Amino acid sequence: MTIGVLVMAYGTPTTPDDVEAYYTRIRHGRPPTPEQLADLQRRYNAIGGTSPLAQRSADQVAGLAAQLERHSPDGFDVRFGSKYEPPLLETTAEEFRTEGFDTVVGLVLAPHSSSMSTDQYMSRAKEALGDTINFTAIGAWWDFPGFLEIIAQRVNDALSTIPAERRGTAEVIFSAHSLPEKILASGDTYPEQLRESAERAAALAGVERWDIAWQSAGRTPDPWMGPDILHVLRDKSASGVTDVVSCPIGFVSDHLEVLFDIDIEAQGVARDLGLHLVRTTSLNDDPAFMALLANVVLDAVG
């Protein structure tokens, strides 16, 4: 029996002409204002016109499929579905249902879980699959054996680029995507997951000076979780920090929130403050990461 694996991610417009439709889907059918659209297009233009997320996600799906194929030839059928850009996750889920799959595993390409992000992927997938399919939803996997070791190695690689005489005044900032503060009222553990994953990654890396920050908050009237990484950078500079290693631990590939929000926006603030900022390399389809994701799936199916 072949097991379906529905790999899910946020999605991104594939061409500049797709940006408005994509933004409208994010806004649940409400078109963006001309100013909102121009701002998003400006950010995409700053990283080359479009985000590489679509290709990165495709590479990750292919890498995961290859790893699972090595373990169990013909045992898994790995497909991609997006939250906001075709192929939508419902479309892929319906393919599994139509083709008669008995079992489907859901995996979101995000290590931490929350009610407003990964849980929404899973509920949408479950509804599209229907009641006749055995659906296994994989929750947070940041604490799966091996993941934080990969992160720690990247932190150490970034630290090694800082001159030895300045490492005593260097600090690591772990960050993840902010979410509206209203999730806290329901006891969502997302903030605790970030804190614990950062603490354990820092310990594995042998790092004593570290902190957490939130980034990429949405442009809505609702308050979003903070402190924002840009404010944290200003605080670090004021406290005597000379160098910062930015580790966006909540993201697993290069995309807008990394290439613009960290590499351009945060880097610009750091430069103005006289801080030297270096970012950890993204996981993308690194073979060690692909092997880990395969183990996450294999563990879920027993």
N, C-alpha and C positions, 0 to 999 in steps of 0.2 A: 504493500500500500504506500503510495507516494503521499508525503505530507506537504501541504502548501505552506509557504512562508511568505507572509505579507509584510514587506519592509516598508515602513512609512517615514516620511519627512515632510517638512513644511511646504516645500516647493518654491519655485522662483520663475519669473518670466524668462522665456528662452530667447526672445528678441526684444529690442526696444519697443516695437509696436505692440507687444503683449502687456506692457506695464500697466496701462489703464484698466484693462479687463481683470488683471491679477489683483490690482489694488481694490477694485470694486468687489471682488469675491472676498477679500480680507475684511472689507467693511460690510459684509453680509448683504450685498446687493445695492448698497448706497454708493454712487460714484463719488470719487474724491473731488474736492474743489480744485480749480486750476492751480492754486498755490500748493496744495498738498501733492498733486501730481508732479509739479515742477520740482519740488523738493526731493521726491523719491527719484525722479529721473536724474537730478543733479548728483545724487549719491551713486547711482549706477554708473553714470558717466565717469565719475572719479575713479572707478575701478575697472574701466574699460568698456562700458556700455551695458553689459549684463553681468550677472553673477555666475561664477563657475559651479554653483551648487548643483544644477541639473546634471552636469557631467560628473561631478564628484559623487553624487548619489548613485548614478548609474555604475560608476566604477566600484563603489562599495557593494552594491547588489551583486555585481559580477564576481567580486572577490569573495563575498560570503558564499555564493553558489559554488564556486570552485573549491572552497574549503570543505563545505558539506559534501560535495561530490567525492572528495578524497576519503571521507569517513564512511559514506554510504552511497555508492553509485546508484543513481535513479531513486534514491530514497526521499529526495526533497525537490520541490519545484519552487524556486525563489523568484518572486515578482515584486515590483515596486508600485506603490500608490501614494499620491501626494495629498496633502490637506487642502491646498488651494490652487494647484496648477495641474492640468492634465498630464498623465493619467491620474484622475482623482482616485483616492483609496476605495471609494465605493465601486468604481468601475472595475478595479482589479478584484475586489471581493466578490462582485457578481460573476466575474469570469470563473473564479474557483467554484462558486455555487453551481453555475450552469454546467461546468465540466464534471460535476459529480464528486468533488473532493469530500472526504469524510472528516478530515482533520486539517485545521489551519492554525498556524502560530502567528501571532502578531508581534512585531518588533519595531519600536520607534527608534530612529537614529538620534537619540538623546539619552545620556546616561542617567539623568535625574527625572523624576516623575512629579506631576502635579495635576490637580483637578482641572486646571484651565488649559493644559497643554496635552500631555500624553494620554490622560484619561479620556479626553475628547476624541482623540484618534481611535482609541479602543472601542468606545461606545458606538461611534459611527461605523467602524468595521464590523462589529458584532451585529448591528442592525441590518447591514447590507448582506451579511452572510446568511442570516436567517437562523431558525431554530434547529434545522436538521444537521448542521455542521458543528462538530466539536471544536470550539474556538479556545485556544490558550493565549491569553494576553500576558505578555512579558512586561512586568513593571520596571521600576528603577533597576539598572544593572551596574551602577557605578561601583558597587561593592563586590562585584563578581571577581573571583581571584584572578589577578593579573592586570586588571585595568589600571589601578592606581600605580602599579609598578611602571607601566608604560608612561603614565603622566609624570611620575617622579624622574624618570630618565630624561624626558624632554625638559623638565625644569633644570636638571643638572647640566644638560647640554647648553641651555640658554645662559645659565650662570657662568659657565666656563668661558663665555665670550667677554665677560666683564673683567677688566684688569684686577689682578689679585689684590692690589692695594686698596681697591674700592669695594671689595665684596663685604667688608664689615659694615658698610653703610648702604648696602643693597637690600631690597625687600621684594618678596614675591607677592603679587596680587592675583588671587584666583577669582575668576568672575563667571557669571552665568546670566542668562537672559532674565531681565526683570519681568515681573508680572504685577497686575493690579493688587494693591494692598488688601482688597476685599476677600482674597482667597484665604487670608489668615483667620477670618472669622469662623471658618469651617474646620479649623485645625489642620490645614494643609501643611505637610511636613517638608515642602520644597526648600524653605530656607535652612532647615536643619540638615537636609541632605547636602546642600552646598557647604555648610560649615564643617560637617563631619568628613566629607570627601576631601576638602581642602586640608583639614588638620592631618588626616592620615597620609595624604600625598606628600605634605611637607615633612612629616616624620620619616617617610620612606626616602625622601631626598636628602635628609639630614639638614633641613632648613629650619632655623629658629625664628627668623624674622619673616613673617608672612601676614596676610590679611585677606579679607574677602570684599568684593564689591559687586554691584549689579550694573548691568549695561543694557543698552538698546531698548530703553523703555519706550512704549508706544506713545504716539502723539494724540492722547485723548485727555479729556478733562479730569478723569479719575486719577487719584494719586497712585503712583507705582512704587514698588519697594525700592529702598535705597539703603546705604548711600550709593550714588552713581559713581562709576569709576573716575569720571572727570573730577568730581569733588574729592575723592580719595587721593588722587594724584596731587592735588593742591595741598591737602593736609600732610601728605608724606614729604613734600618739598619743604613745607614750613617746619617740619620736625627734624630736618637734617638728612633725610634720605637723599642719596646721590644717584642711585641706579634702581630701576624697577624692572623686574621680570613679569611681564603680563602673561598669565596662563588662563586663557578662556576655557576652563575645564568643562563648562556646560555645553560646548560645541564640539563636533567631531569632524568638521571639514571646513575648508576655506569657503567663505561666502560673505555676503554683505556685512553681517554683524562682526565679522573678524577683519575683513579686508578694508572696510571703511571705518567702522566704529572704533577699532583698535589701531590699525595700521595708519590711518589718516587722521581721524579726529583725536583719539587719545594721544597719538604720537605728536600731533601738533600742539596740544596742551602741554605735554611733557617738554617739548622743545622750548616753548615759551617760558617754562618754569626753570629751565636749565637742568632738567632731569634727563638722564640717559635711559631710554626705554627699549627693551628687547622683548619680542614675543616668542613664546614656545611655538615650535612647528606644529601645524595641524596634523591630525591623525590620518585623514583622507583614507586611502586604501592600503595603508601600510600592512604588510603581510602579518605582522604580529597582532595588529588590531583585528584584522579579518579572522585570524585564527581564534581570537578571543570571542568575537561575536558568534562564530560557529559553535563554540563551546557553550555560550549562553543559550543558543537555540537547542542544542543537544540536551542540555540540562533541563530545559523546559519540557521536552517531550519524554524525558526519562530514559 
